[in-house]
Amino acid sequence: MNLKDKLLSSYLAFQETMELDNSMSELRDKSIRNFEEHGFPTRKEENWKYTSLNSIVKNDFSLTPAKEDTIEFRDVKKYFIH
């Protein structure tokens, strides 16, 4: 799966956890539709003609952590000032 597809699928998973009835969700939806249609900018676009994103797009990024790093109360209790 390429980076664009990973970002789109992770957005769909993110969207399921968010409140959908606010102005930010409308803005996010509009932005992701634009990204879905156009993808990453290329050198063919005037504003990006001197910038290549190939080194970023070609990497296989993991968008979710392999292990969830949660902090428990017992982990920080010893640092409390009484």
C-alpha positions in Angstrom: 0.0 0.0 0.0 1.5 3.4 -1.0 1.6 6.4 1.4 -1.4 8.1 -0.2 -3.6 5.0 0.4 -2.3 4.7 3.9 -3.1 8.3 4.7 -6.6 8.0 3.2 -7.4 4.7 5.1 -6.0 6.1 8.4 -8.2 9.2 7.9 -11.3 7.0 7.6 -10.4 5.2 10.8 -9.7 8.5 12.5 -13.1 9.9 11.3 -15.0 7.1 12.9 -13.7 8.2 16.3 -14.4 11.9 15.9 -17.5 14.0 16.4 -18.8 14.7 12.9 -21.0 17.7 13.5 -18.6 20.6 13.7 -16.9 23.0 11.3 -13.5 21.4 11.7 -14.8 18.0 10.4 -16.2 19.8 7.3 -12.8 21.4 6.7 -11.0 18.0 7.2 -13.4 16.3 4.9 -12.9 18.9 2.2 -9.1 18.7 2.6 -9.0 14.9 2.4 -11.3 14.9 -0.7 -8.8 17.3 -2.3 -5.9 15.1 -1.3 -7.7 12.0 -2.6 -8.3 13.7 -6.0 -4.9 15.4 -6.4 -2.5 13.4 -4.2 0.9 14.8 -3.3 2.1 17.8 -5.3 4.6 17.1 -8.1 7.2 19.2 -9.9 4.7 19.7 -12.7 2.9 22.2 -10.5 4.4 25.7 -10.6 4.7 26.2 -6.8 6.5 22.8 -6.4 8.7 22.8 -9.5 11.9 23.0 -7.4 10.8 20.6 -4.7 10.7 16.8 -5.0 8.7 14.8 -2.5 9.9 11.5 -3.9 12.1 10.8 -0.9 9.1 11.1 1.4 6.4 9.5 -0.8 8.6 6.4 -1.6 9.3 5.5 2.0 7.1 3.0 3.7 5.9 4.8 6.8 4.0 3.2 9.6 1.1 5.4 10.6 0.2 3.6 13.8 2.6 2.8 16.6 3.7 -0.8 16.9 3.1 -0.7 20.6 0.9 1.6 22.6 2.9 3.7 25.0 0.6 4.4 27.9 1.6 5.8 31.3 0.1 4.3 34.4 -0.4 6.1 37.7 2.0 3.8 39.4 4.7 4.9 36.9 4.5 8.6 37.9 3.5 8.3 41.5 7.1 8.3 42.8 7.6 11.7 41.2 4.8 13.5 43.1 5.7 16.1 45.6 3.7 15.7 48.8 
